[in-house]
Amino acid sequence: MKKVVTAFLLACTAVAVPMSVSMAQDAKLAPISDYVTSDVKPWLNDPAIIEAIKAQNVANANLGQADIDALDKKWRAEVDGSDHSMIDGVLGNALSKFLQEKKAASNGKISEIFVMDAKGLNVGQSDPTSDYWQGDEGKFQKSFGAGKEAVFVDEIEKDESTQTLQSQASVTISDDKGTPIGAITVGVNVDAL
C-alpha cells in the first residue's frame, strides 16, 4: 500500500509541475492578450487595413513559392544593403502610415506592427522587418493558419530590432463576410503595460 501511495504522490507531483509552469506563463501573457483585445482589435476592421490586404491578395494571387522566396531574398538583401526600394515602397504606403500612427498613439505600448496578406507577405508595417515573408513563422501559422478570430500570443523575449522586452501578438484579420484575408502582428512592449 505504501508503494501505491508513494507512486501516486510522485505522479501527481510530476503532473503538477508542468501545469504550474504553463499557468505561470499564461498569467504573464494574459495582460498582452487583454491589451490586444481591448486596444488593437477595435481598429482591425478599418478600411485602411481591409482594402490594402484585399488589394495585395489580388496582386499576389498567382505567386508560387519560388516567387515568394525571391521576394523575401530581395527584402533581406535590402535590409543590409544600400538599395531600400522595396522596403521604402512598403514603408511609404498608406497602410504603413496608418500603422505608424497607431504605434505612435499607443504611448510606447506598441513597439512594432505589421500586416500580412493571405500568403504571409508584408502589406504594411510601422517599422522595417528583417524579412518580407512571415508565412513560414508561428506568428502567421498560428493566427491566419488557425482561421477566423484566432489570436496567438508568443513568448516574452528581447526583440533585437526594437531593443525592448516584448511579446508578439498575432491576430487573424477577416473581411466583412468573416472570411480570413490576412493577419496582423503587434509587438507589445511588456514594460509599458
Secondary structure as GFF3:
##gff-version 3
##sequence-region A 1 193
A	DSSP	alpha_helix	2	35	.	.	.	ID=ss1
A	DSSP	pi_helix	36	40	.	.	.	ID=ss2
A	DSSP	three_ten_helix	41	43	.	.	.	ID=ss3
A	DSSP	alpha_helix	47	59	.	.	.	ID=ss4
A	DSSP	alpha_helix	65	80	.	.	.	ID=ss5
A	DSSP	alpha_helix	85	91	.	.	.	ID=ss6
A	DSSP	alpha_helix	94	105	.	.	.	ID=ss7
A	DSSP	beta_strand	110	116	.	.	.	ID=ss8
A	DSSP	beta_strand	122	125	.	.	.	ID=ss9
A	DSSP	alpha_helix	138	141	.	.	.	ID=ss10
A	DSSP	three_ten_helix	144	146	.	.	.	ID=ss11
A	DSSP	beta_strand	151	153	.	.	.	ID=ss12
A	DSSP	beta_strand	157	159	.	.	.	ID=ss13
A	DSSP	beta_strand	164	174	.	.	.	ID=ss14
A	DSSP	beta_strand	180	189	.	.	.	ID=ss15
A	DSSP	three_ten_helix	190	192	.	.	.	ID=ss16
###
